[in-house]
Amino acid sequence: MFLSINRGRLLLTIFISSALLMLINQYLFCPSFSFNSPQPFSGASFYNPYDSINAHDWKKCNFHAHTNAWHGMTHGTGTAKDVYHVYDSMNYAVHCVSDYQSINKTYANSPGYIPAYEHGYNTGKTHQLVLGSEKVKWIDYFFPQSLNNKQDVLNHLVDGENLVVVNHPSSFRGYSASDFRYLTNYNCMEVLSPYALSMACWDTALSNGKPVFIMGNDDEHNIFSKNSLARMCTCINASSTDQKTVLNAARKGKSYGMILGNCGKHLPVLNSLKLKGDTMLVEMSDPADQISFVGQNGKLLGKNKNTSSAKYVIQREDRYIRTIIDYGSITSIFLNPVFRYNKSKKISTPFQINAYETNMKRILGLSILAFWLRIAIPFIVSKSYRTKPQLDSLIFQ
């Protein structure tokens, strides 16, 4: 008996096996999580991210911009030098190059440098911005991601003192608003992006007790296009542009997002946000067209027109209050929330691995792979038989 391999069938089997392995790895080998029932913010105390800000320390930042990377395989133009030159000329204190799955270290020794990359190479563009990491994490799930997939990726991206940002969640169907009832292990959300405004996703996270802070970025892919520059930004209240100082401020919510309009070089800034008893007091550097207060589930709580300061009396049913300051065509500013918390209550882990479900899925995955091997091997290998020649026929030939 002789065994032979059909090359055409071999290539087809390799292709099917690769796709099958990716599917099984994503949907059956990925851990399953049991998420706690979402609960809104609660407690007698309030967390105010702006309780110790200095109005002179606001720094305009863009954390999301791409260059021509991976030999042009990804969407981006120009070099890190081009990105730095353009954002320096627009008075940005901090600006990052965040290429896909690559940390650009061209300006690693320059003041204000923060290592950054955009994580994700999946079909749904479920992307995250990772700030402050020295190494790229390659874990991802290629096909449309389940809630378990998304949480597993976030768990792997968190590393020490880095900052993890969910990118443009309302665009490209990478996330749904309902995901943010449960997802955790990330610090900020890119609520303001030229590709989508993700207010519903942000309010869903906040309404379900997730202390997530806002970011606004250009998500710049063409540094030479003036029309795509300086459209969104994040203002960080930090005493310096040192990496640790900036990321700590962002992690604590000492920041706000801006939609930049015709503001030119002058940007209005938040002077203060204070809590006095049950009253929240907001003061801006310049009179605004409107100052609005938004609460649970994105509900409008109140608004004040043509003023540089406004107050809101917090009600017993209010779980969080975030403020929007609108300057018409000039700019709009979105503050981080003030939210309830209990100083004495220990924060519980919002999820845990469901060991039974995880093990059952993995057993199923292994069974499918074993069954596939039983089919695949005979498919690519054929048997042939050759009869043993008679001795006399050999002699008289």
N, C-alpha and C positions, 0 to 999 in steps of 0.2 A: 504494500500500500504506500502511495506517495501523497503528500500534502502540497497543495499549491494555493497561492494567494491571488485573488482577483484584485488588481490595482484599482479599478474603477469603484468596485464595491468597498475597498479599503478607504478610499478618500471620502465616499459618502458616509461610511460608518464613523469616521473621525469627526466629520462635520456634525452629524446627529448626536454623537456622544458628547461633543463639546457643549452644544446647546442644551442637552439634557442635564449635564453636570452643572451648568450655570443655573438652570431653573431649579434643580434640586437643592443646590447650595443656597440659593436665595430664599426659596419658599419653605424648604423642609429642614435644612441644616441651620438656618438662622435661629437664634434663641427666641422663644416666645416669652412675652412679658405679661405679668398681671399688674395692671395699673390700678392705683387707688381711685376710688370714686372722686371725681373732681369736686373741689370745694372752693367757694369764693374766699377772698381775704376776710379775716375776722380778727377781732381783738379790740381792746380799749385803746391801744397805742397806735400811733401813725408813723410810718416811715416816710421821711421827707428827704429826698435825695439832694435837695438844695439848701439844707440847713446850715452849711458852712462854706458857701461859695464866696468867691471874691469876684466882683463884677469886672475887674481889670484882667482877670485870668482866662477869659474866653478865647479859645483857639479854634480857628476854622480848619476842618480836616476832611480829607477824602481817603477812604481806606480801600477803595475798590476801583482798580484801573488795570488794563491789560496792555501788554506789548506784543511785538511779533515774536512769538515763542514757538518751541517745538518745530522749528524749520518751516513755519507758516501753516502748520496743520491746524492750529487753533485760531480763533478770530481775534486779531489784535494787530495794531500798526505801531511803528516807531520803536524806539528803544527806551530803556530806563532813563537815560539822559534826557530824551525828549519829554517824558512824563514829568521829571523833576523840574526841568526848565519851565514848562508851561504852568504847572501849579505854583511854582515859586513866583512867577510873574503875576499871579492872581492873589498873592498874599496868603496862601495856605500855609499854616504852620506845620502841619503833618500831612503827608500824602504817601500812599503805599502803592507799590506795584504788586498786583495780586494775580499773577498768571495761573492758569489751570495746572494743578499738580506740580508746581515748580516755584521755589523760593528764589527770587532775584536778589543777589547780594552785591550788586554793583555799588551801592552807596552804603554798605554795611558799616563803614567807619564814619559816616556823616551824622551830625546832630539830627535828631528826630526820626532816624531810621527805625522802622518796625518790620521785622520779617513777616511776610504775608503770602498766602496763596488761596486760590479758590478751589475748594475740594469738590469732586464729583465728576464722573464720566459716564453717567447713566442716561437712558433714553428720555426720561421725564424731566431732566434738568433740575433734579432735587439737589441743590447746591448749598454749600456752606462756606463762609469766609473764616479762615483760621488766622488769627493774629498772635504773634509772639512765640510761635513754635520754630524750632531750628530744623526739624525734619518733617517731611511730607508723609502723611498717612495714606496708604493706597487702598484700604478696605473700601469697597463700594458694592452696590448691587445694580446690575446693568438694566434690568427690566423695570417696568413701573413698580414702585416700591410700596410695600405694605407698611402699616404703622410700626410693626416689629422691626422691619428693615431700617426705617428712619431712626428709630430709637437706638438700634444697635450701632449705626454709624456715628451718631452723636456721642454715644458712650465711648467709642474708640478715639474720637477727636479730642475730647477733653484730656488735657495733659499738663499738670502742674499749674503754672501761672499764665497759661495762654487764655485767649478770649475767643469764644466760638459764636459766630453770628449766622443765623438762618438768612440766606440770601433770597431776595425778591420772591417771597412765598406765594404771592397771588399771580405770578406770571408763569407761563409754560406748564401749568398744572403739576408742578413739582410737589406742591403741598395743597391740602384742602384746609379750609378754616377749622373744620372739626378736628383735624390732627392736633391742634394746639390746645384742645381740652386736656390732652394727656402728655404730649411730648415735653421732655425736660432735658437737663444737662446741656443747656446752651445759655448764653448770657444776654444776647441782644438779637434784635430782629431788624433786618433792613426794610423798614416800613416804607421809606421813601426811595424809590428807584425810578429812573426814566421809563422802565418797562412796566411798572405797575405800582399803585399805591395800595398798601396792604393793611389798611385800617381795620377791616373786619377780622383779619387773622390776629392782629395785635389785641383788639378788644376781646376776642375769644380767649386768648391766653390770659389776659388780665382778669377777665370775668371768672375764670376758673382757678384763680389763685396763683398764677405763675408770675413771679417778679421779673419780667422781661423788659429790657430798656431799648429805646428807639435808636436807629441809625438811619442816616440819609447819605447816599453815595451816588456818584455819577455812573458807576459801572461802565467806565469809559473803555471803548474798543477802538476808537479812532482819534488819537491825540491831536491829529491835524485838522479836525473838524470843529470849527468854532461853535457850531450849532449844538454840539453835544457836550460842551464843557460848562462847568460851573452851573449845573441845573439843580443839583441837590448837594447838601453837605451835612456834616455832623459838627456841632460846636461842643468842645470838651472844656470843662473848667479844671485846668491843671496849671500848676505853678511853673512847669517846664515842659519841654517836648521829649523828655526822657521816656523811653519805652515803658518802664515800670510805672511811672507817674501817670502817663496817659491811659494805659490799660486799666490801672486801678480805678481811675476816675470814671471810665466807661463802665467798669464792672459794678460800681456803686450807683450808677445812674446820674452822675454829675455831668449831664450832657443834654442836648436836645437836637432834634432834627429840623432842617430848614429846606423849604422849596425856594430856591433863589430866582427872583424875577428881575426886575429892572432896578435892583438896589445899588448898582455900581460898587464903589469901594466902601461906602458907609453901610454897616450892618447894625440894625437895632439889636440890643442884647438884653438878657434878663438881668435886672439889677438885684432882685431878691424874690424869694418865695418863702413866706413865713407862716407858721401856724400859731395862732393866739387863741387858746381855748378851742372852741369848735369852729373857728373862723380861719379860712385860708386867704392870705393876702398876697397878690401878685403885683410886682412893680417892674415895668419895662423902662428902658432908657429913652424911648421915643413913643409918642402917642400912636395908638393903633386904631385901625378902622373898627376892629371888633376883637374882644377877648371873650372866649367861650369856655365853658366847663363841661366836660363829658364824663359820664360815669358808667356803671355796670351795663354791659351789653351795648355799649356805644350810645347810651341815652344822653341827649342834650339836657343838661341840668340848669343852665342859665347862660346869659350873655350880656355883655356891656359894650356899648358903642362909643367910638371917638374918645378914647381915654388911654392913658399910659399906666393906669393901675386899676385893679378890680379885686373884689372880694367875693367869697362864696362861703355861706354858712353850711357846714357839714351836717347832714342829716343822719339819723340812726341807721337808716337802711343803706347808706352809701358805703360801698366796699373799697372803691378807689375813685380818685378824681384826677383826670388829666386835663391840661389846659392847652387851648389853641389860640395863638395870637396872630391875627390876620391883618396884613398891611396892603391888601388889595393886590395890584399888579407888582408891587415892590417885592414882597416876600411873605411867606407864612412860616410860623414857628410852632413846633409841636413839642411840648414839654413832656418829660417823663411823669408817671403817676405818683401821687401821694396815696399810700394804701395802708389799710389796717394790718396790724399784726399783734400777736400776743407775746410779750417779753418773756413770760414764764413757761410758755408751752414749747416743748421740744418739737422741732420740725421732723416729721416722719419721712422716710424714704418714699418717694412718689410711685415707685414701681419695684418689682422684684421678678426674678426669673421664675417662670412657671415650669418647674422641673418635669412634671408629668407630661405636659403637652410637648415640651421640648424633646424629651426622650422618645415619645410616641412618633413624632414627626421624623426624627432622625432614623428610627427603626424602619419606618415606611420608606424613607429615602434610600437607605441601604438595600432594602428589599427590591425596590424598583431598579436600582443599579445592577443587582445580582441577576434579576430577570432579564435585563437588557443584555448583559454579557452572554447569557445562555443563547440569546437570539443572534447577537452580533457575530460571535466567533464562527458558528457554522455558515453564516451568511457570507463571510469573506474568505473562508477556507474551504476548498473543495478536495475531495478524495478521489484518487484514481488507482486502478488496480492493473498490474501487468502479470500475465501468466508466465510461469517459469518455462523456458524453452526446453524441448526434449533433447536429450544427449545425442540421439542418433541423427536428428535433423541437423544438429551442429556439425556432426562428423561428415555428413555427405553433402553439405553445401559447397 
